[in-house]
Amino acid sequence: MQVGIDMGTVTGGAPAKLDIEELLATRLLVQGNSGSGKSHLLRRLLEQSAPWVQQVVIDPEGDFVTLSDKYGHVVVDGERTEAELAGIANRIRKNRVSCVLTLEGLDLEEQMRAAAAFLNGMFDADRDYWYPVLVVVDEAQMFAPSVGGDVSEDARKMSLGAMTNLMCRGRKRGLAGVIATQRLAKLAKNVAAEASNFLMGRTFLDIDMARAADLLGMDRRQAEMFRDLKRGNFVALGPALSRRPLPIVIGAVETSARSSSPKLMPLPDAPQDVEDLIFTPDPEEFTRPIVRRAPPQPRPTTDILAELSRSTPAAASSTAQEARAPQPELSPEEREERLSVVLSEILDDPQSAYRTDSVLYQDFLVRARMRRLPGPPLSLSEFRRRVAVARSGVDAETAASEAWATALSLSSGVSDDLQGVFLMMAKAAIGGEECPSDARIARAYGTHSARRARRLLGYFEEQGLIVVHADFSGKRIVAFPDLQAETAPGNADAPDEGEARAAAE
């Protein structure tokens, strides 16, 4: 079904139509300096398309929460743990509810982590829930920066990876990215390049004007026109908009942001005793305590689970309290043993290799709470690290060796999703075991694709971490220069014995 929504007018007064169905397949990039009307454009797009498609808005300033009053968007506060945000995002997809993730009040790094967790939760939804979703990200240069800034490298990689997934791989999952940025030069090129539709507004910097002209297929001498665009005026191009660059004026909106552009106001008449009024302290100032506001802390999932566990029926609560004995303190060794048991329970499931880390992490938190495991829970990054080590199959003797410590150090240089594969290969090399087959490597990565397993080896080799070669019989050998070790020859096409054994059971 073709649905054309009215974005405003073109030269001559004709309506400017945007094909929503085409937009879902081709994505949209909006660019314009502060005050050019980007947020107004996004609001017009969201209001006009609200009856036709599910919407998710990543809102760093809380400007779009007013959509909830008229269009029923659920407002999700970003001050939550990563696991909570991933779970909410997953349920948003399952129930096809439009929402606004407001990140107001968080610092930049917290905003990046929250947005990444939410986008990854949507991206990891089961195939049965891959319904079309319009995912609007305002101030996209914050979440997909072209270069590192003042945030940690871990947060930058997490956020950039989520944005890349949205724009590069989201289409097959029903996710249509609409990203808006003040500076094209500050937006990662691999994210911007995936958009096929463009709405370019007023901009002044030469580098941004040149990139905007290139994206629109215009002569660079015409780039000067972007300086002359008025507020709310954009140049449109793309299969969902126009086959040729088309100037449009964005129409009016029905809702408004909580914040607005500053307006000039005359100063009030100054009182005659203005100096006494300013420099004479109020007596209450000496007795009023100084309040230092700490940054808001998200409620951990364990606290929420604790509240749920306390919400028992009145008839059973007294009996449960009588039967419940105080939990003894655990030594670090005992706590570590219980953690290992919970991890083993999760990873012993043959299907755990094909479940996302966010889903496994939620399962881990619930099991840890049910075991009444004291102390703070593992963070998602710590959990991923331990899962990678557990999946490598390393034994206690190898884990205590200097070579394994080097392997762990090397693995920290690859992304979280590749650490399990790298450590599995390193463990085989340290122990002189046969080189794992493509099927075994694929299962360690969470896929059934042997081709992807070979690409992973190629990636490791490009990074200088391994050297892949073959013996005289054609069997594969993987060498680790930094470990001074290599695997025994192995058949790359051999079936995965672990998967076959699990299927037989």
N, C-alpha and C positions, 0 to 999 in steps of 0.2 A: 504494500500500500504506500503510495507516494503522498507525503504530507509536506506542504510548503508553508512555512510560517513567515509572518510579516515582520521584517526587521526594521522597516522604515521606508524611506523613499529614495529614488534615484533622480538624476537630473531630468527635469520635466514633470516631476510629481508622480511618476509611476511607482507602484509598490516594489520594494526590494524583497524578493522571496529567497528563503533558505530552505533547501530540501533536507529535512531531518533524516530520512532514510539514507540518503547519500552521505550525510555528515557522519552517521554511525559507522560507515565503512571507511571514511577518509580522514577524519579528525580535523581539528581547527587550531590555528595559532593566531592569537590577537596580540598586537604590539602597539605601544604608545606611551609617551612620557606621562609622568604624573600630571593629572588634570586634563588629559586628552579625552576622557570619557570611556575608558576601558570597563570600569565597574558598571557603569550605566549600560554599556553594550551587553555585558554578561547577564545583567539583571533582565534586560529585554529578551534575550535568548531564553533564559530560564522560565520567565513568565509565559512566553508564547508557546514553549514546548512542554510545559508542565502537564497538560492533559494527555500528551501522547507518549511520553517516555519517562522511565524512572530516572531520577537525577541524584547525583552525589556531588556536593560542593566542598572542596577543601578551602577553608576560609581563614586566613591568618589574622585578620583584623576583626572578625565578628560582624562584618557588614551585611551578610546575607541571612542572618538568623531571622530577619523580619519576614522571610518567605513562609515561615511556619504559620503565621497568623492567617494568611489568605489561601495558601496552597497546601498546608498540612505537612510541610517538611518536618521531620524529627530532628531536633537539635542535639548533637552529641558533643559533650564537653571533652576537649582533648586532654584534660588533666586526669589521665588514667594510665594504668600500666600498659605496656605493649601487648601483653597477652589479652587483656580486656578489650583493647581496641580491635585487635585481630578477630576476636570472637564476635564483637558487635558488628563488624564489617561483614563477616560471614553470614550472620543472621539477617543483615540488611539485604543481602542478595537473595537469600532463601525466601524472604517474605515480600520482596519487591517493594520496599518502602523508600521513598525519597528522603534524603537527610542532608543536613549541613554539619560538617565537622568544624567546630569553631576552636581555633587555637589561640584566641585572645588571652593574654596574661602569661603565656609561656615565653621563655627566651628562645632564641633562634635555634639552638641545638635541640631543645625539647620539641619545638615545632617540627623540625625535620624528622626526628625519631617517631613522633606521634603520627605524622602524615604517612611515613613509610610503613609503619605497622598497619595502619588502616588500609592503605592501598594493597599491601601484600595480602591482607586478610580477604579482600575482595578478589584479588587475582587467584588465590588458592582455593576458591569455592569449588565444590563438586561440579562436574560437567552437567548434572541435571539442573543446575541453577544458573547456567550461562545465559541469562536473559539480557536484552539490550539495556545498557546503562550509560547515561551521559555523565561523564566524570569531569567536572569543571575545577581547575586548579588556578586560583588567583595568585599573583606574584610568583610565577613558576620559577623565576631565576633564583629564588631562595631555596627551592627544593631540588633543582637540577642545575647547580652552579657550574660554569665552565672551568673554573679553577678553584683550588682549595682556599678557604678563608680562615676566619677565627674559630671555626668549629673543629671538633676532632675529626680525624680521618675516618674513623669508624662510622660516625654519624653521617658524614658526607657520602661515603660509599653506600650506606644503607638507603639513604634518601634518593640518591642518583639511580641506584639499581631499581627502586620501586617505580620511579618516573620513567625509566627506560622500558621496564616491563609494560607499563601502561600504554606508552606510545608505540612501542615496537611489536609487542606480542599480545596486547590487550584485545585487538580486533576479533580474533578467533574466540575469545572468551566473552564477547559481547560488550567489552569496555571501550567506549569511544571518548578519547581524551580531548578536552578543550582547555588549552593552556593560555594564560595571559601573562605578559611580561612587560616591564618598563624598558628593559634594555636587552635587545637581541644579542649584543656582544657578551653579556653576562650569562646567557642561557646556553647550556651544553648543546653542541651542534648535533650530536646523534639523537637528541630528544626533539629539537626543532625540525630536523630534516624529515621526520616521519609524518609531519602534517602535510596534507594536500590542499587544504583551504586556508586562506589568509585574509585577515582584516587588519590593515596597517593604518595607524592613526598618526597624530602629530608627533614628530621627533626632531631633535636639533643636532645631535652629534653626528659627525660625518660617517663614522664607522657603522652606526645603526642605520643611517639613511642608505648607505651603500648595500648593506645586507638586505634591507627591506626591498630595495630596487631589484637585487638579484633574485630574491624569492618570488617577486611578482613578474619576473622576466622583462623588466623595463631597462631602458638605457640608463646608465649611471648619470648622464647629464640631466635626466628627468628626476633624479633623487631629490633635488632641491624643493620639489613640490610638497614634500612631507613637512617642511618647515611652515608652510602656509595654510595647512589644514586647520579648520576651526574645531573647537570642542564638539565632540559627537559626530564628526565627519571622518569617515574611513574609506580606504580603497580596498575593494573586495576582489578576490580571485580564487577560483577553485571549482571543482565539479559540482559542489553543493551550492555555489553562489553564482559564478559567472565564468565563462570561458575566456574572457578578456578582462583586464583591469577595469573595474567599475566603481566610480565614486558613489557612495551612499551616505545618507544622513539617518542616524539611528532615531527611531521613534520614541514616544513617551513611554513611561513605565507606570505601573499601578502601585507598587510598593516603593519604599524608600529606605536608605541605609540609616542606621542609628546615628552615624556621624555624617557631617556634611562639610562642604567647603566653607572656610571662614568668610564672614561678611563684615564689611566695615560698619562700625557703630560709633556715634559721637561720644566723646568722653563726658561724664557727668560734671556738673559745676563743682569745682573744688571748694571745700569749706575753708573758712578763714583760718581756722586753727589746724591746718593740715599737718604742720610739722609736729605739733603736740600729739596729734592723732596717730602719727606713724611711729614716733620715737618713744612714746610713753608706753611701757609694757602693761599688759593686763595683769592684775594680781593673780588671776587663776593660772597664768603661765608658769608661775613658780611652784605651784602645787600639782600641776598636771603632769603625770608620768610620761616620759618619752617612750613612745611605742615604736619599736623597730619591727617592721613587718618582714617576716620570713617568706620566701617564695612558697607558693602553694605546693603541697606535696600530694601526688596522686594516691588514692587509697589502694593499698596492695590487694591483690585478689584473695590472699589468705584471710584478710580481715573480713571480706565480704562472705567468704565461705564459712567463716566462724559465725557470723550473724545468722546465716541460713541454718547452720546446724543448731543454733540456740532456739530457732523458731519452731519448737516442737509443741504438740498439743498439750494443753494444761494438764490433762489427766495423766499423761505419760511423763511430764517434765519432772515431777517430784520423785518418781521412781528412778528416772534416769540419773538425777542428781545424787540420790542415795547410793546407786550402784557405781557411780563414777568416782574412781579414786584419783587422788592427785598424781600427775604424771611425774615420774622420777627424772632427775637430771641425767642427761646422756653425756658421756665422754665424747671427745671428737672422734675417737676410733669407732664407738658404737653408732654415732650419727652417720659417719661415713659408710659403715656397713649397711645401715638401713637405706641410705640413698642408693647404694649399689644394687640392693635388692629391688627397689622400685624401678630403677633403670632397666634391670634385667627383665622384669616382668613386661615392660613396655616393648623392649627390643626383641624378646623371644617370639613375639607375634610375627609370622612370616610376612604379613602385609605392612608391617611398620616401615619397611624400606621404601614403600611407595606412598607414604603419608608425609605431608609437609611438616617442617619443624614446628610451626605454630600450633598445628593440631596435636602433635606429640607433646609439646610443652604444656598445653592445657590439660591433657591426660595426666601428665606427670604431677602437676600442681594438685589435681583432685586426689590422686593416689597418695601423695605425700600428706595431704590434709587428713585423709581417712586413716593413715597410719599414725596420726598425731605426732608427726615429725617436728620437733621443736626448732626454734631458730628461724632466721630469715630464709626464704626459699632461694633456690638458685636463680640467677638472672637468666634471661633468654640466651645471651651470648655464652655464659658458663655452661648452660644446658647443651647448647649446640656443640661446644668443645668436648664435653664428656661423651656425648653420643658418637662423635667422630672417633674418639679413642676406643670406645666400646665396640664400634662396628669394625675396627681394624683387626680385632681378634688377638691383640697382643697379650702374651702371658706375663706372669709376674717377673720371671727372670729377665725377659727381654725389656720389660718396662723399667727395670732398675739399671739398665746398661747406659753407658755414655752415648752410644750410637742412637738409642731411642730418644734421649734428651735432645740430641742434634736434630733428629727428625721432627720432634715437636716444635723446635725453634723454626725450622724451615717451613712447617705447615702454617705457621702464623702469617706467612707472607701471601697465602692464597685466600680466596673468599671462603666464607663459612660453608657453603654448599659443596666445596671441593675438598675440604680437609679430610673427610672420611675416606675418599678415594685415594688421596695422596698417602695417608697414614697406612692404609691397607697395603699399598704397593711397597712402601718403605719397610713395613714389617716383614713382607715376603723377602725383600732383599737382605735385610739384616739376618734373617734366619736361613738364608740360602734355599728358600722354598721355590717351587715352580712359579713362573710368571702367571698371574691370574688371567683367565680368558676374558674375551670381550663381554661375555654374558655376565661374568662375575663382577667386572668393573661397572657394567651398566646397573646391576642390582644395587651396588654400593652407592651409586649416584641417584637411585630412585627412579630408574627408567628401564624399559625393556629394549631400548634401541642400541644395538651393537655399534651402529655407525656413530652414535654420540659418544660411546666409550672410546672409540678410536680418535675422535676429535679431542677428547680430554687428554689423552696421551700426547697428542700433537701440541696441545696448549702447554702442558708441563714442559715439553721439550723446548718450545719457543722461549719459555721463561728461564731456561738454563738449569732446571731442577733435575731433569733426568736425561738419559741418552738411550734411545731405543735402537736395538740392532737384532740380528738373527744369527743363529748358528748354521752349520753346514746343511742341516736337515730342514731349515726353514722355520724352526721354532723361535718364538720371540723371547728376547732377553731385555730386561729393563735395568739399567745401571744408574746408580745415584753417586755422582762425583763427590759431593760433600760428605757422603757417608763412607766412601771407599768400599762400596758393596754393590752387588748386583744379584738379581734373581736367577734361579736355575732356568734353563730353557723350558718354555711352556707352549702348549697349543692354543693359539689365539681363538680358534673356532670351537674349542671344547665347550660342552654344555655346562651350565652352572649346577654343580652337584648339590649345593645347599638348597636351591630352589626346587630341584627335582625331588630331593628328600622330603621337603616340606609339602610338596604336592602329593606325594605318596602317602604321607601321614594323614 
